[in-house]
Amino acid sequence: MLFNSDSAEEWDAILDKYSIALDHHVASKKDDALTGLDEWYQSTLPAILATRKPQSIDSSELCKLMSWKLKRGKFRPNLAKLAASNTDSSVKLVSQKAFALISSSSLKAAIAEMSNLKGVGPATASAILCAAAPDKVPFMADETMASVPGLGPIAYTAGYYLKFAEKVIDKAAALKRKGAKTSSPHLVEKALWTEYMLDKYVEKKVTSSSSAKAAVKKSSEATKGESAKEKETQKTTLTKRKDVPLTGDDDQEDKKKKLRSSSRITRSA
């Protein structure tokens, strides 16, 4: 498990494969829109928020972020509908307050404030806050939570998220001290997501390929065994035929001898 590793090189190597993992995920979901949405979430939105003073998001950005989250993870259509029902003014006001709380290092209060929006729970709140402060907030993805030991069964609550966030933030700090590129909470959870997806798609593919090869080998060996058995049976049958006298031809010869003998006796008489 990657989370237990203290190797900066190992973490960075996994993080570098994020695009590969995403490509496998997109192919599995058969939804190319996720590629563009992921680029928007990972790069474009953070750049926009970095220049917006005071920081906030609007309703269209909330809906787009929700679309990214649902396509990348579990699809829950009701969340998209609820998020879209928020007014633009309420989204701007609530997000502005939440971003300000993050600036003062109050993650718990920021999550609670962002969750005042309809359709926004701890997971979506963390995604919004992470876009503005990736150095302080990890995104609460199912796959990432499953990759962090000691959390217990996944629960979509603020308390569970804060336990998850604490572990990820501590891991990021430890890796930063080692000079790793994977040095922020967001990059740590991104690397964990990458490892999870590579295990899911790449390892599964390798296992399936190995199983198929084993099945072909087993079938080939069985065919060879049956062929050898058939040849041995044919050989045994031929041997038996050589040992059995040709009774038909012998009977005919015996009959001829008896007829000749009978003819001589008659003439003698």
Residue pairs with C-beta under 8 A, 6 or more apart in sequence:
1 147
1 149
2 10
2 11
2 14
2 147
2 191
2 192
2 195
3 147
3 148
3 149
3 167
3 171
3 192
4 149
5 11
6 174
6 175
6 178
8 175
8 178
8 179
8 180
8 181
8 182
11 175
11 180
11 181
11 182
11 188
11 191
12 180
12 181
12 182
14 182
14 191
14 194
14 195
14 198
15 181
15 182
15 187
15 190
15 191
15 194
17 194
17 198
18 190
18 191
18 193
18 194
20 198
21 193
21 194
21 197
21 198
21 201
22 34
22 35
22 38
22 197
23 35
24 197
24 198
24 200
24 201
24 202
25 34
25 72
25 197
25 201
26 32
26 34
26 35
28 201
29 71
31 71
33 67
33 71
34 68
34 71
34 72
37 64
37 67
37 68
37 71
37 72
38 68
38 72
40 64
40 68
41 65
41 68
41 127
41 131
45 57
45 61
45 65
45 131
46 131
46 132
46 134
48 61
49 55
49 57
49 99
49 131
49 132
50 132
54 96
54 99
54 100
55 95
55 96
55 99
55 100
55 132
56 91
56 92
56 93
56 95
56 96
56 99
57 65
57 91
57 92
57 95
57 128
57 131
58 88
58 91
58 92
59 84
59 86
59 87
59 88
59 91
60 88
61 91
62 83
62 86
62 91
62 95
62 117
62 120
62 128
63 80
63 83
63 84
65 124
65 127
65 128
65 131
66 79
66 80
66 83
66 119
66 124
67 80
68 127
69 123
69 124
69 127
70 76
70 77
70 79
70 80
72 141
73 141
73 142
73 143
74 142
78 119
79 119
79 124
80 119
81 119
82 118
82 119
83 117
83 118
83 119
83 120
83 124
84 119
85 118
85 119
86 117
86 118
86 119
90 117
91 117
94 113
94 114
94 116
94 117
95 114
95 117
95 128
97 113
98 110
98 111
98 113
98 114
98 125
98 128
98 129
99 110
99 129
99 132
99 133
101 109
101 110
101 113
102 110
102 129
102 132
102 133
102 136
102 137
103 133
105 136
107 129
107 136
107 137
107 162
107 165
108 158
108 162
110 125
110 129
110 137
111 122
111 125
111 126
111 129
111 158
111 161
111 162
112 158
114 120
114 124
114 125
114 128
114 129
115 121
115 122
115 125
115 158
120 128
121 156
122 140
122 156
122 157
122 158
122 160
122 161
123 139
123 140
123 141
123 156
123 161
126 137
126 138
126 139
126 140
126 161
126 165
127 139
127 140
129 136
129 137
130 137
130 138
130 139
130 185
130 186
134 184
134 185
134 186
134 187
135 184
135 185
135 186
136 169
136 185
137 165
137 185
137 186
138 144
138 164
138 165
138 168
138 169
138 172
138 185
138 186
138 188
138 189
139 186
139 189
140 161
140 164
140 165
141 189
141 193
142 154
143 192
143 193
143 196
143 197
144 164
144 168
144 189
144 192
144 193
144 196
145 151
145 154
145 160
145 164
146 154
146 196
147 192
147 193
147 195
147 196
148 164
148 167
148 168
148 192
150 167
151 160
151 163
151 164
151 167
154 160
165 185
168 185
168 188
168 189
168 192
169 185
171 188
172 182
172 183
172 184
172 185
172 187
172 188
175 182
175 183
175 188
176 183
176 184
181 187
182 188
182 191
